[in-house]
């Protein structure tokens, strides 16, 4: 038995705790986490089977964090995306986002849009950042799109109007020891295999990723059957 892994999703958790255990500011944990994003994305781009990598970067609930941390995250995100443009082109990575970007500043939104346009013809891997994203919010917005188009909100139509018109997720990984979905891709995770690791995101290595993928390959995926 060998399952096919086309769509990998990751809840990147533990940056703050990683920093706290080292006596560092939480922002240092987010900086270290960016390096892990780069390593994992490059690894996935080299795996011909993986088509899509979706990363939970900023949820609709993350606005509850201290304003100073949120402002820093916005700055770090804009800096990361600009720096990664050359990396995306070098490795054939197409950049996409899901979520409501309207609350973000104009400079960040322009950088996101410019990067999407720059990389739109890349085909080796699609990296999707979930930004100001919530699974329930996505489903509500999809139903509204159905109604606005005069369509019945059927399962097929709701799926078509989601932020993520890609393949369903095959494997979800969450780091840092937490074992919950936190409002992430609720529709797309219906038959997803789940993996939880106590490793904080900044310490998450491609070797551990490969080990989790190897375990996934040997699971018995029934999809409701026997």
C-alpha positions as CSV (number, residue, x, y, z in Angstrom):
1,X,0.0,0.0,0.0
2,X,1.3,3.5,-0.9
3,X,-1.0,6.5,-0.7
4,X,-0.6,9.4,-3.0
5,X,0.2,12.7,-1.4
6,X,-0.8,15.5,-3.7
7,X,-2.0,18.1,-1.1
8,X,-0.1,18.7,2.1
9,X,-1.4,21.2,4.7
10,X,0.4,22.3,7.8
11,X,-0.7,24.2,10.9
12,X,2.6,25.9,11.9
13,X,2.4,26.1,15.6
14,X,4.9,26.8,18.4
15,X,6.9,29.8,17.4
16,X,6.1,31.7,20.6
17,X,6.8,28.8,22.9
18,X,10.0,28.1,21.1
19,X,11.2,31.6,21.8
20,X,10.0,31.7,25.4
21,X,11.9,28.5,26.2
22,X,15.1,30.2,25.0
23,X,14.4,33.5,26.9
24,X,13.8,35.3,23.6
25,X,11.0,37.7,22.4
26,X,8.1,36.0,20.6
27,X,9.1,37.8,17.4
28,X,12.4,35.8,17.4
29,X,10.3,32.7,17.2
30,X,8.4,34.0,14.2
31,X,11.7,34.8,12.5
32,X,12.9,31.3,13.1
33,X,9.6,29.9,11.8
34,X,10.1,31.7,8.5
35,X,13.3,29.7,7.9
36,X,11.3,26.5,8.4
37,X,8.8,27.6,5.9
38,X,11.5,28.1,3.3
39,X,13.1,24.6,4.0
40,X,9.8,22.8,4.0
41,X,8.6,24.6,0.8
42,X,11.8,23.8,-1.0
43,X,11.6,20.2,0.1
44,X,8.0,19.9,-1.2
45,X,9.0,21.5,-4.5
46,X,11.5,18.7,-5.1
47,X,8.9,16.0,-4.5
48,X,7.2,15.4,-7.8
49,X,4.1,13.9,-6.2
50,X,3.3,16.9,-4.0
51,X,1.3,19.5,-6.0
52,X,0.0,21.8,-3.3
53,X,1.4,22.9,0.1
54,X,-1.1,25.0,2.2
55,X,0.3,26.7,5.3
56,X,-1.8,28.3,8.1
57,X,0.0,31.6,8.5
58,X,-2.5,33.9,10.1
59,X,-6.0,33.0,11.2
60,X,-9.1,35.2,11.7
61,X,-8.6,34.7,15.4
62,X,-5.0,35.9,15.4
63,X,-6.1,39.5,15.5
64,X,-6.7,38.9,19.3
65,X,-3.0,38.9,19.8
66,X,-1.2,42.0,21.2
67,X,-1.1,44.8,18.6
68,X,2.7,45.0,18.7
69,X,2.9,41.3,17.7
70,X,0.3,41.5,15.0
71,X,2.1,44.6,13.5
72,X,5.4,42.7,13.5
73,X,3.8,39.7,11.9
74,X,2.5,41.9,9.1
75,X,5.9,43.4,8.6
76,X,7.6,40.0,8.6
77,X,5.1,38.6,6.1
78,X,5.7,41.5,3.7
79,X,9.5,41.1,4.0
80,X,9.3,37.3,3.6
81,X,7.2,37.5,0.5
82,X,9.5,40.0,-1.2
83,X,12.6,38.0,-0.4
84,X,11.0,34.8,-1.6
85,X,10.1,36.0,-5.1
86,X,13.5,35.0,-6.5
87,X,13.3,31.7,-4.6
88,X,9.8,31.0,-6.0
89,X,11.1,31.5,-9.5
90,X,14.2,29.4,-9.0
91,X,12.3,26.4,-7.7
92,X,9.2,26.7,-10.0
93,X,6.8,27.6,-7.1
94,X,3.5,29.3,-7.7
95,X,2.4,31.5,-4.8
96,X,-1.3,31.8,-3.8
97,X,-3.3,33.0,-0.8
98,X,-6.6,32.1,0.8
99,X,-8.6,34.2,3.2
100,X,-9.8,37.8,3.4
101,X,-7.0,40.1,2.6
102,X,-9.0,43.3,2.9
103,X,-7.9,44.2,6.5
104,X,-4.3,44.2,5.5
105,X,-2.3,47.3,4.6
106,X,-2.0,48.4,1.0
107,X,1.7,47.7,0.8
108,X,1.3,44.1,2.0
109,X,-1.7,43.5,-0.3
110,X,0.3,44.9,-3.3
111,X,3.3,42.6,-2.5
112,X,1.0,39.6,-2.3
113,X,-0.7,40.4,-5.6
114,X,2.6,41.1,-7.3
115,X,4.0,37.8,-6.2
116,X,0.9,35.9,-7.4
117,X,1.3,37.5,-10.8
118,X,5.0,37.0,-11.0
119,X,4.7,33.2,-10.2
120,X,1.4,32.4,-11.9
121,X,3.0,30.3,-14.6
122,X,5.2,28.2,-12.3
123,X,4.1,24.6,-12.1
124,X,6.4,22.5,-9.8
125,X,4.5,23.4,-6.6
126,X,1.7,25.7,-5.5
127,X,2.4,27.2,-2.1
128,X,-0.8,28.6,-0.5
129,X,-0.6,30.9,2.5
130,X,-3.8,31.0,4.6
131,X,-4.0,34.7,5.7
132,X,-6.8,36.1,7.8
133,X,-8.3,32.8,7.1
134,X,-11.0,30.8,9.0
135,X,-12.7,27.7,7.8
136,X,-16.2,28.7,8.9
137,X,-15.8,32.1,7.3
138,X,-14.7,30.5,4.0
139,X,-17.8,28.2,4.0
140,X,-20.1,31.2,4.7
141,X,-18.5,33.3,1.9
142,X,-18.8,30.3,-0.5
143,X,-22.5,30.0,0.2
144,X,-23.0,33.7,-0.3
145,X,-21.2,33.4,-3.7
146,X,-23.6,30.6,-4.6
147,X,-26.6,32.7,-3.8
148,X,-25.2,35.7,-5.6
149,X,-24.8,33.6,-8.7
150,X,-28.3,32.3,-8.4
151,X,-27.0,28.8,-7.7
152,X,-28.3,26.2,-5.2
153,X,-25.7,25.9,-2.3
154,X,-25.2,22.2,-3.0
155,X,-22.0,20.4,-2.0
156,X,-20.7,20.7,-5.6
157,X,-21.4,24.4,-5.8
158,X,-20.1,25.2,-2.4
159,X,-16.8,23.3,-3.2
160,X,-16.5,25.2,-6.4
161,X,-16.9,28.6,-4.7
162,X,-14.4,28.0,-1.9
163,X,-11.2,29.9,-1.6
164,X,-9.4,26.7,-2.4
165,X,-10.5,25.3,-5.7
166,X,-7.7,22.7,-5.5
167,X,-7.6,19.0,-4.5
168,X,-8.8,18.0,-1.1
169,X,-6.1,17.8,1.5
170,X,-4.5,14.3,1.8
171,X,-2.4,14.9,4.9
172,X,-2.6,17.6,7.6
173,X,0.3,18.1,10.0
174,X,0.2,20.2,13.2
175,X,3.3,21.0,15.1
176,X,3.9,21.9,18.8
177,X,1.8,19.1,20.4
178,X,-1.6,20.7,20.0
179,X,-4.2,18.3,18.6
180,X,-7.0,20.4,17.1
181,X,-7.9,21.9,13.8
182,X,-8.3,25.5,15.0
183,X,-10.8,26.4,12.2
184,X,-8.5,25.4,9.4
185,X,-9.8,24.1,6.1
186,X,-12.8,22.5,7.7
187,X,-14.5,21.6,4.5
188,X,-11.4,20.3,2.8
189,X,-10.3,18.0,5.7
190,X,-13.3,15.7,5.6
191,X,-11.2,12.6,4.8
192,X,-7.8,13.9,5.5
193,X,-5.2,11.9,7.4
194,X,-4.0,13.8,10.5
195,X,-0.5,13.9,12.1
196,X,0.5,15.7,15.3
197,X,4.0,16.2,16.5
198,X,5.3,17.8,19.7
199,X,8.1,19.5,17.7
200,X,7.8,23.3,17.7
201,X,7.6,24.7,14.2
202,X,11.1,26.4,14.2
203,X,12.6,23.0,15.0
204,X,10.5,21.0,12.5
205,X,12.9,19.4,10.0
206,X,12.6,17.9,6.6
207,X,13.7,14.6,8.1
208,X,10.7,14.6,10.4
209,X,8.5,15.6,7.6
210,X,9.7,12.7,5.5
211,X,9.1,10.3,8.5
212,X,5.5,11.6,8.8
213,X,5.0,11.2,5.0
214,X,6.4,7.6,5.2
215,X,3.8,6.8,7.9
216,X,1.0,8.4,5.8
217,X,2.0,6.2,2.8
218,X,1.3,3.1,4.8
219,X,-2.1,4.1,6.3
220,X,-5.3,2.4,5.1
221,X,-7.4,5.2,3.7
222,X,-11.0,3.9,3.4
223,X,-13.0,7.1,2.5
224,X,-16.1,5.6,4.2
225,X,-15.6,2.2,2.6
226,X,-14.5,-1.1,4.1
